[in-house]
C-alpha cells in the first residue's frame, strides 16, 4: 500500500479553499504544502502531522499517535496519527487545523 487514497481525499477536502496550498507526491505518500512549507501528508494509513515542537510531547500522549519516523531518525514536531485517531471527520479536521496553524507561523517559501 503506497498510501490511503481515502484519507488523502479527506485531507484534501479539509485543506480546500485555502490560499497557497499545493499537493506533492513524496516519501511514498502525498504531502500538502502551505506557503511552500510542508504542512501535513498521508503515508500508508497515517496522517503525517506537522504540529511543531511546542505541541509535540502532548500529541504523543494521545491514543494512536506516534513519532514520525520512517527513516530511522524521528522528526521532532511531526507525528504519525493512526487511523483510529482520525476516523471521525471532526478529529481529522482538528489535526489538519493544528498543522495549518503551525505552518502559517513559518515564513513562506518562494516557489
C-alpha positions as CSV (number, residue, x, y, z in Angstrom):
1,X,0.0,0.0,0.0
2,X,1.6,3.3,-1.1
3,X,-0.9,5.5,0.9
4,X,-4.5,5.6,1.9
5,X,-6.2,7.4,-1.0
6,X,-9.4,7.9,1.0
7,X,-7.5,9.6,3.8
8,X,-5.7,11.8,1.3
9,X,-9.1,12.8,-0.2
10,X,-10.4,13.7,3.3
11,X,-7.2,15.8,3.9
12,X,-7.6,17.4,0.5
13,X,-11.2,18.4,1.5
14,X,-10.0,19.8,4.8
15,X,-7.4,21.9,3.0
16,X,-9.8,23.1,0.3
17,X,-10.3,26.8,-0.3
18,X,-7.1,27.8,1.5
19,X,-4.6,30.0,-0.4
20,X,-1.2,28.7,-1.0
21,X,-2.0,25.0,-0.8
22,X,0.0,22.6,-3.1
23,X,0.0,18.9,-3.2
24,X,3.1,16.9,-3.9
25,X,3.9,13.2,-4.1
26,X,6.7,12.4,-1.6
27,X,8.1,9.8,0.7
28,X,5.9,7.1,-0.9
29,X,2.8,9.2,0.0
30,X,1.4,12.6,-0.6
31,X,2.3,15.8,1.1
32,X,0.3,19.0,1.4
33,X,2.2,22.2,1.4
34,X,1.1,25.6,2.6
35,X,3.0,28.7,1.6
36,X,5.7,26.4,0.3
37,X,6.2,24.7,3.7
38,X,5.2,21.1,4.3
39,X,2.0,21.1,6.4
40,X,0.7,17.6,6.6
41,X,0.6,14.5,4.5
42,X,-0.5,10.9,4.2
43,X,1.8,7.9,4.4
44,X,0.4,4.4,4.3
45,X,-2.6,4.6,6.7
46,X,-1.2,7.5,8.7
47,X,-1.8,11.2,8.7
48,X,1.6,12.9,8.9
49,X,1.0,16.0,11.1
50,X,3.4,18.9,11.4
51,X,2.4,20.3,14.7
52,X,5.6,22.0,15.8
53,X,7.9,21.3,18.8
54,X,5.7,23.1,21.3
55,X,2.8,20.6,20.7
56,X,4.9,17.5,20.2
57,X,5.1,16.0,23.6
58,X,1.3,16.5,24.3
59,X,0.5,15.0,20.9
60,X,2.5,11.8,21.7
61,X,0.4,11.3,24.8
62,X,-2.8,10.9,22.7
63,X,-4.1,7.5,21.6
64,X,-2.9,6.2,18.2
65,X,-0.2,8.9,17.8
66,X,3.5,8.1,17.5
67,X,6.7,9.7,16.4
68,X,7.1,10.5,12.7
69,X,10.0,8.1,12.0
70,X,10.0,6.4,8.6
71,X,13.8,6.7,8.0
72,X,15.1,5.7,11.4
73,X,15.5,9.3,12.5
74,X,12.4,10.7,14.3
75,X,11.5,14.3,13.4
76,X,10.5,16.4,16.5
77,X,7.5,18.5,15.8
78,X,6.0,15.9,13.4
79,X,3.8,12.9,14.4
80,X,2.1,10.0,12.7
81,X,-1.6,9.9,13.5
82,X,-3.1,6.5,13.1
83,X,-6.5,5.6,11.6
84,X,-8.4,5.4,14.9
85,X,-7.4,8.9,15.8
86,X,-8.8,10.4,12.6
87,X,-11.8,8.1,12.0
88,X,-14.2,10.9,12.9
89,X,-14.3,13.8,10.5
90,X,-14.1,16.3,13.3
91,X,-10.9,14.7,14.7
92,X,-9.2,14.8,11.2
93,X,-10.2,18.4,10.7
94,X,-8.8,19.3,14.2
95,X,-5.4,17.7,13.4
96,X,-5.3,19.4,10.0
97,X,-6.2,22.7,11.6
98,X,-3.4,22.3,14.1
99,X,-1.0,21.6,11.2
100,X,-2.2,24.7,9.3
101,X,-1.9,26.9,12.4
102,X,1.7,25.8,13.0
103,X,2.7,26.0,9.3
104,X,1.3,29.5,9.0
105,X,3.6,30.6,11.8
106,X,6.6,29.9,9.5
107,X,7.9,32.2,6.8
108,X,6.5,31.4,3.4
109,X,9.0,29.9,0.9
110,X,9.2,31.3,-2.6
111,X,8.4,28.9,-5.4
